[in-house]
Amino acid sequence: MSIGISDEHVELAASLRKWAADLRGRELARQAETDADATFGDVWAASLEMGIATIAVPEGAGGGGGTVLDLAVALEACAHELVPGPLLGPAVASLVVPDLPADAVVAVGLTDVVWDVPSATHFLLTDPSGGWSLYPRDAVEASSSVGLDLSRRYGSVRVVDRAAGVAVPDLTDGLLRRTTVTLAAAEAAGVARWCLATAVEYAKVREQFGQKIGAFQAIKHLCAEMLETAEAVTAAAWDVACVCAADPEERDDEQWAFAVDVAAAVVFDGAVEVAKSCIQVLGGIGFTFEHDAHLYLRRALGLRALVGDSDAAAERLTAAAVAGTRRRVHLDLDGRDEAIRDEIRATVERIAALPADERRAAFVETGYLTPHWPSPYGLGADAVTQVVLDQELARAELTRPDIVIAGWAVPTILEHGTDAQRERFVRPSLLADITWCQLFSEPGAGSDLASLRTKATKVDGGWRLTGQKVWNSVAERADWGICLARTNPDVPKHKGISYFLVDMKNSDGIDVRPLREITGKALFNEVFLDDVFVPDDLVVGEVDDGWKLARTTLANERVAMATARLSKSTERAIELATGASAAQRVAVGHSIALATVCALLGVRGTMRSLAGQGPGAESSVAKLLGVRNRQDGAELVVALHGDAVLLDAADDVRADVWEMLNTRCLSIAGGTTQILRNVAGERILGLPR
């Protein structure tokens, strides 16, 4: 998905990509390969006519009167089509230099290397006072060269007439760097998006060994990893543009600085990786000068060289986080909450005033425990209502009770069960009068669940179940289990499976055995079913149609996991960062950046729901990146303890070691990372099976 989420931004991006494609930027960059003084003047004239660089300048000052996010959407679209020549520099200058002529091409000297030198009419450079001044072209001596990025010209500049410079008030090194990172991040997102789309389209049509190469798991996983990185890049670029208000009086500089460092830690390295992977998917054709892929790699590398010191940004993130800064995101509901907020707040306050042991029942009675479920068990709440409810619960410092595996089991009963089943199981499950376990996986049927062998034989009044299940959490204390068993062995494996509700407490023939995992504890179990009777009225849905129901259950499982807190390991690493080495502080900062991106992906998904759009790629990517963040963060915490982990030492060290070992299950449970990458490749990217 692109930076823009609203319909207006989606339309703006689409129209600008079409406009930019007509400029033939890639062809022009290739044609100017040896021209150190290329100005790409026709392209700049077209950009000037469109007013792209001044989108965020107030209308009264001759600009478009838009926001920095509008400008970021435009720059992303232009980078997607590799618009060459000056654009980033004038866009940056439009935000930091007041009263700038609309047609000014400002070359910015953020480092010793200045970009857009041949076409510049003005140069924004440091002055002897330590501030920044704007110099006309005849006040400097400039030389340019053809460097790494063929679509831009960089060079060196020497001021020969200091008196000609005009000081730019209130402009600091930090402000200029933050502004440049904000807008350069949008370009990096455009580069990453083009590279992903190009690789995927090629993988759909290129044939080797008699198949489209996108059907090969190696290519599919590479494309899925590109999707993960591109979505992370886009989320960080979107966020930093959102928080950078054009009016300094409206800007929260602490939040902006934090968002800038998240972007600097994630975006530019990410764009380079996606560009390299694009060439890898393309193979030999991607290594030719005639193909456009290398032009995007060059642009990504150029942006990184300009502003992309990811380790320095990560170290700043650690310092900010240790001092207590976290990214705060406000969801603008555009007034749609006004009609419901007061009532929700009053209800939440009534629940909060109850004794703790009475609150769960109140959550159930009000529908606030599962507001997205249909009435009478929930509210059938739309996205706005759910967001407002979450906000009010947070305001009251109330946490919903965890319904655990009922969150996976009950939706299936609601959707596919009988009225009697709903009456018997749904409300007691919400009240925690009934606890559930899941009896799906088997020793020979994990990711390939449809190959399960547990057998269900029809008898008078019901079925007899025989088989072995594994990885069953809370089975030792569960009242009921949701179980898949094969009712028809003579049809293809995805058919002939039925969905049963098993009485774990009162059924004969159930043997639950603890399964000790790598932590040394036994949170899971093996369950042996020996001729266990299940009556006909405890079959959910149609006999032999259980696979469809299982997919409902698994979908609910993944939602539950994807929306869980992902920052536990990162927060622990922040606690231990004081006194850590410089290299360790950098590692903590990268963990902070990734954890923040995971949260931002969730926010973007919520905003899509609020906009009435279908789900984007964010939820799938958030699961994959969130697992990586939890696992890498937990491993980092153990590393921060050093050799203390080798001793049977303090309780906190033992707890951190346990957490590190326990997180290894996250890339297995709820769909392995590898299987989910297959799913992302096929269902999101459209790669062949």
N, C-alpha and C positions, 0 to 999 in steps of 0.2 A: 504494500500500500504506500501511497505517496504521503507527503507531509500533510496536505490538506485533508480535512475530514468533512467539513460542511459541504453542502451541495454547491455553494458559491465557489469555494476553493477548488473543488473537483472540476468544475466548469472552467475556472480560470486556468488551471494547470493544463487541461486538455487543449484549450484554445491557444495557449502560449506554446505548447509543444508543437502544435501544427504550424503556427507562425514561424517558430524557430527552425523547424525542419526545412522550410522553404528557403532559409538563408544558406543552406548547404555548408554549414560550419565545418564539418569533418573534411569535406573536399577542399575548402579554403585553407584549413590548417595544413593539410598535406601539400598543397600547391606552394605554400609559403615556407616550406621546410628549410630553405637555405637563406631566407631573407631576414636578416637581423633587424631590419627597420620596418617590418610589416606593421601597419597600423590597423588593418582590417576596418578601414574607414567606412565602407558601405554598411558593414554590419553595425558599427556604432551609430551611424546615421539612422538606421532602421530602429535600433534600440531606443535612441533618443526620441524618435517620433512616437514610439509606443509609451514612452515615459516610464520605463521599467525601473531605472536606477532611483527615481524619485517617487516611487509609489508611496513610501511612508512619510514623505514631506507634506506638511499641511497645505491645503489648497490655497490658503492666503499667501503662502510663500512660493507658489508656483508648482506645487507637487500634486500628487494624486489623492492626498488626504486619507490614505490607508494606514494599515498597521504594519509593524515589523513582520508579523506572521504573513500578511499579504505579500510583502517583499520576499520573504523566504520561499513561499510557494512559487513565485515567479522565477527566482534564481534557480530553484530546483528544476523547474521545467526547462530553463535555458541550458543548464548543465547537462540535462538529459540528452539534449541535441547538440551538445558541445559547441555552444555559441562562442566563437573566438573573439579575442581582443578585449578591450576595456569594458568592464561591466561591474566586476566585484569592487574595484577601487572607487569608481564614482558612487556605487551604492553605499559603501562604507562612509565615504565623505559626506554623503547626503544626511547621514545620521549624526555626525559629530562636528561638522563645519556649518555655522549659520550663514544665511544669506549667500549661498553659493550659486553662481550662475547655472542655469539649468543645463547648459551645453558644456559645462566644464568637465574635462577628463582629468581627474585627480589621480596622480600616481602616489601611492602611499609607501612611505619608507619605514615600515614597521620593524624591519631588520636592516642590515647593511645592504641587502638586495632589495631594489625597488621594482615593483611590477608596473606594467603598462607604460614603460618609459617612452617608446617611439611616438605614441599617440597622445601623450600627456600635454595638457595646456597649463596645468598647475601641479605642484609637488607639495605634499604634506610631509614635512620633515621636522626633526628636532632642531631647536635653536639653542644658542649659547646659554640662555637662562634655564635650560632644562625643560622648557615647555615645548609647545608645538606651534609652528608657523606655516602659513600657506605662501609658497613662492611661485611667481609666474615663471614660465619656461625660460625667458631670457635672463633670469637671475641665477640659472644653474648651468653647469656643464654636465651633460649626460651621455652615457654610452650604453648600448644595448647589445644583446646577443641572442642567438638561437640556443636555447638550453633544453632541458629535459622535457618541458611542456611545450609542444609545438603549437598549441592554440593560444599561448600568451607570450609576451616578450618581457623579459626581466633585464635589469641592468644596474649600473652604479651611477651615482649622482654626487656632484660636488657643488656646493653653493658658492657662487662668485660675487653675489651682491646681497649681503645680509640685510641691508637697509630696505630692500624691496619686499621683504617678508612681512606678512600681516599675522600677528599673533592670534591664535585661536583660543578664545577664553574657555577656561574650565576643562580643557582637554588634557588628560593625563595619559601616561603610558598604559596604565591598567584599563582605562576606558576605551582606548583605541584597540588594545589587544582583545578585550571582551567583545567589542563590536565586530571586529574582523572575524573572530572565531564564530560568532553567531551567524554571520552571513556565509562564511566559507563552509560551515557545517551544512547549510542548505545545498550548496553546490555538491558537496560530497555525497549527500543523499541522492541527488540526481544522477551522479556517476554510478553509484551502487545500484540504483534501480535499473539503469540501462544495461549494465553488465549482467544483472540477474535475468532480465527479460531476454537478452541476446543468447545467453547460455541455454536457457530453458527452451526457447524456440528452436535452436539448433539441435538440442537433444531430442526433440519431438520428431525431427525429420531425417536426421543423419542415420544411416543404416550401416551396421557392421555385424558379421556373423549371422546375417539373415534377420536381424531385429533392429528396431529403433534403439539407439544407444541409451535413450532415457529409460528404457525398461531394465537396464542393467543396474543392479543395486549400487555399485560403486559410483556410477554417474548420478543416480537418483539421490544418494546420500550427499554427494558433493553439492548438488543443486539445493537440497534442503538446508545444508549448512550455509550456503550463500543466502538463502531466504532468512535464516535466523540472524545472520550478521546484518543484512540489509534492513530488516525490521528494527534491529537495535539502533543502527545508524539513523534511520528515519525518526524513531521515537525521541532520541536525544536531540536531533536537529529541530524537531517540532517543539520540544519543550523549551529549548533555549530561546527560540524565536517568540514563543508565547510570553515568557517572563520578561523579555526585553521590550518594555514599552518605549515608544519613540519619545515621549515626554519624560524628562528626568524626574519630574515631580511625581509621576505615577509609578516609578520603577522602584522595586525593592532590590537595592544593590547587593545585599547579602545573598538573597535567593538567586539573583542573576549570576553572581560570581560562582555560586555552587553549580548552577546549571551549565555555565560555560565550561567549568572544569570537568563535569561529567561528559560533555560533548567532546572536549579536547582529549579525554582519556579513551573515548570509544569510537568517535566518528571517523577520524582520519585513518587510523590503523585499519578500521573496519572496511572503509572504502577501498583501500589498497588490497586487502585480502580478497574482497569480492572481485575486484578487477583481475587479480592474478588467477583466481579460480575460473573466471570466465575464459581466459586464455587456455587454461587446462582442459576445460570441457570442449572447447573448440578444437583442441589438438593442433595439428600442423597448420591448418588454415589460420588459426589464431596467432601463429608466430610469424605470419607474413606482414610486410609493411602495408600491403594493399588492404588488409582487413582493418576495421576501425578499432578493434579492441585495444591495441597498444596505445592509441590516442587517449583513451579513457584511463588506462593505467598511468600514463604520463601525467594527466590532469590530477589524478588522485595523489600521486607521488609529489607533485608540485604543491598541492594544498597542504600535504603533511609537512613538507619541508618549510613551508611558510609559517604555519601556526600549530603544528601538530605534535608538540613535545608531550606525549602521553604520560610519560613517567613523572615529569614535573607537575603536570596537572593532577596526577594521582596523589602525589605527596601533598599537594595543597588540599585535596579533598580530605585526606586523613587528618590534617591539622584542623580543618573546619569541623569535621565530624567529632573529633575529640573535644572541641570547644562547644559542642552541642548543636551544631547546624545540621538540619536535615531538609531535604527538598519537600516543600509544602505545595500541594496543588489544589487550587480552588475550582470546582466545577460550576460553571455559569449555567444556571437552569433557565435563564432568560424569563424569569417571572412565572414559570410554569409551576413553581412550588407554592405560590402564594395562597392558593385555594385549599391546600391540604396541610401545610406545615403546622399551623396552630393546633389543629385537631391531633395530628401525630405527636406533636410535642407534649400536649396535655396527657395523652394516653401513655406515652413513655414515662412521664413524670409520675403517673399513678403506679406504674409497674415498679419504678425505682423506689417508691415509698413503701412497698410491701416488704415483709420479712423475706430473707433470701430463699427460704424453703418454699415460699408461695409464688415466686416469680415465674417459674417454668409453666405452671398452670395458666398464669395470666398471659404469658407469651402465646400459649396454645389457643386460649379463648379469643384473644384479639386477632389471631392470624399472623402476629408479628414474628413468630418463630420461623415460619416458612412462607413469607408473603407472596412469593412467586407461584406457589401452588394454588390450584383452584379452590374456590369456596366449597365447602365450609372449613376446609383444613388450612387454607391460606386466604389471601386476598385477591388472587388473580391480578396482582399488582403489576402495573406497567413500570418501565424503567425509571421514570421520574419518581414515582412513589417509593420504589426500592431505594433509590439514592437518598431521598429525604429521610426515610426511615433509618438508614445506616448513619446518616449525619446526626440525627437526633439521639440515636443510641450512643454514639461516640460522645456527644455533648453531655449526656447524662452518665457517662462512664459505665454503661451497661453492656454486657456481652451476652449474646444469645447462647443458650445451652447447646452443646454439641449433640446432634442426633446420630453421630457416628455412622455405622453401616446402614442404619435406617434411611439415611440420605441417599443411598443407592438402591435399597430394596423397595421402599415405599413408592417412589415415582413409578416403578413398574406395575405395582399393584393398582395405583391410581389410574394408570393409562390402560392397562390390559386386564385387570382383575374384575371379579363379579362384585355386585353390590354387597353381597354377604361378606366377601373377603375385605372389601374396603371398610365395612362396619366393624369387622372383627379386629383388624390389624392397624389401621392408620392412626386413629386417635391414641390408642394405647402406646404405639411406637413413639409418637410425639411426646407423650407424658413420661417416657422412659419406663413404663410398666412392662414393656416388651423390649428386649434387646436382641439384636440380629448378628448372625455371622454369614459369610458368603462361602458357598461350597461350589466353586467353579473349577479352579485349577486342579490339575492332576499331575502325577510324576511325568507322564508323557504328553501332557497337554497344557502348556503354559501360554506362550504367545499364540500358538496354533491351537486355540481353545476348542475349535470344532472337531479336533481329533480325539476328544474325550471318550473314555471307555466305560465309565460308570453306566450300568445297565438297569433299565426299568422294565420289569415284566408285569404284564396286565394280569390281575387276579380279581376275584369278585369284590366289588366295592372300591377298588383302588389299584395300587401298584406296589411292587416289591423292588426296592432299590439295593443294588450291590455294587460296591466299588470303593476306590480310595481317592480322597481329596487331600490337597496339601496347600500350605500357605494360608491357613484359615485363622485370621486374627479373632480373638475373643470367643472362639468356639467352645472353650472350656467353661464359659459362664453364660453363653447365649441361650435365650429361650427358644429362638427359631432360627432356621437357616434357609437361605434361598439356594436352591440346588438345581444344577443342570444334569440331566441324565438322558441316555440314548434310549428312545422308545421304539425306534425302527432302524435296525442295522442294515436293511436292504436298500437304502436310498443314499444318495450322496451325503457326505459327512455334515454339511451345513443344514441338511434336512434331517428329520427323524430325531431331533433333540426336543425335549420338553422341559418345562420350567416348573419346579415343585417347591412347595413350602413344607419344610421338615420340622416337626416338633422335636427339638433337641433335648428337652427335659424328660419327656414321657414316652419316647419311642424306644422299643427294644432293638438291639442290634447296632447301636452306635458306640464306637470306641474312639475317644478323643485322646490323642497323645501329644505332649508338648514337643515342639521342634526347636531345638537350641540353635540360635544363629550366631554369627561371627562376633557379636558383642558379648557372648557368654550367657545371655538371658534367653528366655523362651517366650517371646511375644506372639509367636505363631504356633500353629498346631497341624498335625496330620489327623484326618478324620476317616475312620474306616466304617463303611456302611455294609452291614451283613444282613441282607434280607429285611431291610427296614420298610415297614408298611406306611404308605402315604395314601389317604383316602382320595377319592375322585374330586371332592370339593376343594382340595388343596393343590390342584393343578391350576396354574395361572395361564390364561389364554387357551389357545387350541393345542391339543396334543400334536406333537411333531412340529410345532411352530415356535419352539422355545428360543431358537437362534435370534429371531427378530427381537424377542424380549430381552435377551442377553445384551444385545447391542444398546438397548435403552438403558439397561443397568450400567453398562460400562461407560456410556456417555455421561451419565450422572456421576460416576466415580471420577472421571477425568475432570469434570467441572469442579468437583469438591477439592481435588488435589491442586488444580491449577490456581484456585483462588485462596489457598492457604498462605500463611505468612511465610515469606521466603528469606527474611532478613535475620533470622536468629543467629546464624553463624557469623554473618557480617557484623552484627552488633557486638557479638562477643569479641571479634577481632579488634574492633574499635576500643573496647575496654582494655585490651592488652597492648594497644599500640604505643602508649606512653613508655618511653624508654627503649623502644624497639630500634633496630638499626635502620639506616636510610633505605636499604633495599627492602626491608620488611614493611616500612611505612608505605613504600610504593606499592607493594603487593596488597596491603590493606586498602589503599586508595582505589586500586583496580577492582577490588571486591565491592567497595562502596559504589563505584560507577555502574557495575553490572547489576547490583541489587536495585539501584535507582532506576535503571532502564527497565528491569522486570516490572517494577511498580508502574512505570510510565506506560508500558504496554497494556497493563490492566486499565489504566485511566483512559487510554485511547479506545480500548474496547468498550468501556462504559459510555464514552461519548458517542460512539457509533450507535449504541443501543438507544441513547437519548435522542439521536437524530433520526431514529426509525429505520436505520440501515441494517442490512444483514450482517452477520458476524464477519469480521475480517480475519487476517492471518494472525492477529495479535495473541489470541488465546492459546493457539497451538504453539506459537513461538515462545510465549511466556512460560509454558510448561517445560519446554526444552531448555531454555536459558535459565529458568528458575532452578531446575535440578543441578545444572552446572554450577550456579552460584552457591547453592547450599553445600554441594560436595566440595568444591574448591575452597569455599570459606571455612568449612569445618577442618579441612586438611591444613589450611593456613593457621588456624587457631592452635592446632597441635604443634605446628612448626614454631609458633611464637613462644611456646612453653620450653622449647629446646630439649635438653636431655632430662628435664624433670619428668617427662613422660615415661622414662625408663624405670622410674621408681614407683613403688606403691605409696604415693605421696598424698598430697592434699585432695580433699573431696572435689574441689573445682577442677583439678587436673584430670582426675578419673572421669568426671562427668564430661569433660571436653573430649577425652579419648573415646568414650562411649558414643558420643554424638558423631564423631568422625566416622567410626565404624558403622554406625547405624545409617548414616546418609548414603552408604553404598546401595541400599535397597531402593533409593529414589529413582534411579535410572532403570529399575526393573519393574517396580510396582506400578500398577495403573497403565501398563503399556510400556515396554522397554523403549529406551531412547532410539534404538535402531528401527524398531517397528514404527514408532511415531514419525521417524524421518521418512520411512516408506509412505506412510499415510499423507504426510505433508507434501511429498513429491507428487503423489497421485491426485489427491483431492484438492489441494490448494494450487499447485503449479500445473496440474493437468498432464503430468508425464504418463506415458503408457505403462500398463502393468507388465 
